[in-house]
């Protein structure tokens, strides 16, 4: 089993197929289904890809396809940009007169 009862998981569900989208939705949006991803505590042991039930932090019961066990944020803010470091130093100088004027 990939997930044991009580594990923190993320599930995926299709809320509306593209054919079920509201008529006022823009055409390029209508081409895609409305999807949701929800995190919560799994209610039963399961494997990735299975339909499962979870209980969210707020107490909602939601079902969907199990995607990950113990999900975490994988994004970052990219590589260091030296020019931005210089801008910060210049701004400190302009606004406060440099390091020697800081308390």
Residue pairs with C-beta under 8 A, 6 or more apart in sequence:
1 45
1 46
1 47
2 46
2 47
2 48
2 66
2 69
3 9
3 42
3 45
3 46
3 47
3 48
3 52
3 66
3 69
4 42
4 45
5 42
5 43
5 44
5 45
6 41
6 42
7 41
7 42
7 69
7 70
8 39
8 40
8 41
8 69
8 70
8 71
9 39
9 40
9 41
9 42
9 52
9 54
9 66
9 67
9 68
9 69
9 70
9 71
10 37
10 38
10 39
10 67
10 68
10 71
11 37
11 38
11 39
11 40
11 52
11 54
11 62
11 63
11 64
11 65
11 66
11 67
12 35
12 36
12 37
12 64
12 65
12 67
13 35
13 36
13 38
13 62
13 63
13 64
13 65
14 33
14 34
14 35
15 33
15 34
15 35
15 36
16 33
16 34
17 33
18 30
18 31
18 32
18 33
21 29
21 30
21 33
21 34
36 64
37 67
38 54
38 56
38 62
38 64
39 54
39 56
39 57
39 71
40 54
40 55
40 56
40 57
40 60
40 62
41 54
41 55
41 56
42 52
42 53
42 54
42 66
43 52
43 53
43 54
43 55
43 61
44 52
44 53
46 52
46 66
47 66
48 66
48 67
48 68
48 69
49 65
49 66
50 65
50 66
51 63
51 64
51 65
51 66
52 63
52 64
52 65
52 66
53 61
53 62
53 63
54 61
54 62
54 63
54 64
55 61
56 62
92 98
92 99
96 102
